[in-house]
Structures are given as structure tokens and as C-alpha cells.
Amino acid sequence: MKPRSTFGSKAPTRSYWRAQLTQWLVMRRDIETTTVADMPSWVDRLAKGEAEAMLGDERKRRSERDAA
């Protein structure tokens, strides 16, 4: 059985790949030039380690539930 192609029977054109590459390069540039001020607040919380604490709470709750 032949694997099904993502694009059906028609292979993508050169302009399709060019657009994909351009989009990827722009995304990459945006990521590289993003400053801390541009980042959303959840990134700040992650940096402060609140996420670690939240994970710890979740683990505690799970272990209590499993013990019960």
C-alpha cells in the first residue's frame, strides 16, 4: 500500500515552497528579535518559577488522591 501524500496527487509548486520558507524565516527572525518586554506575562511567571510551584501542587494533589 502506497502512503497517502499530504498534497494529494499534485506535487507542491516552487512558489509554495518559497512561501513556506519565507514564512519560516520571518518567524525565526521574530523569535530572535523578541525582547523580554514583548513576551506575555505567563513567560514572566515561568521565569519566576511559579510554574514549578504549580507543578509541585499538582503532584501533591495527585499523590493525595492516589493514596485515598
C-alpha positions as a Markdown table, in Angstrom:
| # | Residue | x | y | z |
|---|---|---|---|---|
| 1 | Met | 0.0 | 0.0 | 0.0 |
| 2 | Lys | 1.4 | 3.4 | -1.0 |
| 3 | Pro | 1.5 | 6.0 | 1.7 |
| 4 | Arg | -1.0 | 8.8 | 1.1 |
| 5 | Ser | 0.6 | 12.1 | 0.1 |
| 6 | Thr | -0.2 | 15.3 | 2.1 |
| 7 | Phe | -0.7 | 17.2 | -1.1 |
| 8 | Gly | -2.8 | 14.6 | -3.0 |
| 9 | Ser | -1.7 | 13.7 | -6.5 |
| 10 | Lys | -0.4 | 17.2 | -7.3 |
| 11 | Ala | 3.1 | 18.0 | -6.0 |
| 12 | Pro | 3.5 | 21.5 | -4.5 |
| 13 | Thr | 4.9 | 24.1 | -6.7 |
| 14 | Arg | 8.1 | 26.1 | -6.3 |
| 15 | Ser | 6.1 | 29.1 | -5.2 |
| 16 | Tyr | 4.5 | 27.1 | -2.4 |
| 17 | Trp | 7.9 | 26.0 | -1.0 |
| 18 | Arg | 9.2 | 29.6 | -1.4 |
| 19 | Ala | 6.2 | 30.9 | 0.6 |
| 20 | Gln | 6.8 | 28.3 | 3.3 |
| 21 | Leu | 10.4 | 29.1 | 3.6 |
| 22 | Thr | 9.8 | 32.8 | 3.7 |
| 23 | Gln | 7.2 | 32.3 | 6.4 |
| 24 | Trp | 9.6 | 30.2 | 8.4 |
| 25 | Leu | 12.4 | 32.7 | 8.1 |
| 26 | Val | 10.2 | 35.6 | 9.2 |
| 27 | Met | 9.0 | 33.6 | 12.2 |
| 28 | Arg | 12.6 | 32.8 | 13.1 |
| 29 | Arg | 13.6 | 36.4 | 12.8 |
| 30 | Asp | 10.7 | 37.4 | 15.0 |
| 31 | Ile | 11.7 | 34.9 | 17.7 |
| 32 | Glu | 15.3 | 36.0 | 17.7 |
| 33 | Thr | 14.4 | 39.7 | 17.9 |
| 34 | Thr | 11.7 | 39.4 | 20.6 |
| 35 | Thr | 12.7 | 41.2 | 23.8 |
| 36 | Val | 11.5 | 40.3 | 27.3 |
| 37 | Ala | 9.1 | 43.3 | 27.2 |
| 38 | Asp | 7.4 | 41.8 | 24.2 |
| 39 | Met | 6.8 | 38.5 | 25.9 |
| 40 | Pro | 3.4 | 37.7 | 27.5 |
| 41 | Ser | 3.1 | 37.6 | 31.3 |
| 42 | Trp | 3.0 | 33.8 | 31.5 |
| 43 | Val | 6.6 | 33.8 | 30.3 |
| 44 | Asp | 7.5 | 36.1 | 33.2 |
| 45 | Arg | 5.7 | 33.7 | 35.6 |
| 46 | Leu | 7.6 | 30.8 | 34.1 |
| 47 | Ala | 10.9 | 32.7 | 34.6 |
| 48 | Lys | 10.0 | 33.3 | 38.3 |
| 49 | Gly | 9.4 | 29.7 | 38.8 |
| 50 | Glu | 5.7 | 29.9 | 39.6 |
| 51 | Ala | 5.2 | 27.2 | 37.1 |
| 52 | Glu | 7.4 | 24.9 | 39.1 |
| 53 | Ala | 5.3 | 25.6 | 42.2 |
| 54 | Met | 2.1 | 24.9 | 40.3 |
| 55 | Leu | 3.5 | 21.6 | 39.1 |
| 56 | Gly | 4.5 | 20.7 | 42.6 |
| 57 | Asp | 1.0 | 21.4 | 43.9 |
| 58 | Glu | -0.5 | 19.3 | 41.1 |
| 59 | Arg | 1.8 | 16.4 | 42.0 |
| 60 | Lys | 0.9 | 16.7 | 45.7 |
| 61 | Arg | -2.8 | 16.7 | 44.8 |
| 62 | Arg | -2.3 | 13.6 | 42.7 |
| 63 | Ser | -0.4 | 11.7 | 45.3 |
| 64 | Glu | -3.1 | 12.5 | 47.9 |
| 65 | Arg | -5.8 | 11.3 | 45.6 |
| 66 | Asp | -3.9 | 8.1 | 44.8 |
| 67 | Ala | -3.4 | 7.5 | 48.5 |
| 68 | Ala | -7.1 | 7.9 | 49.3 |
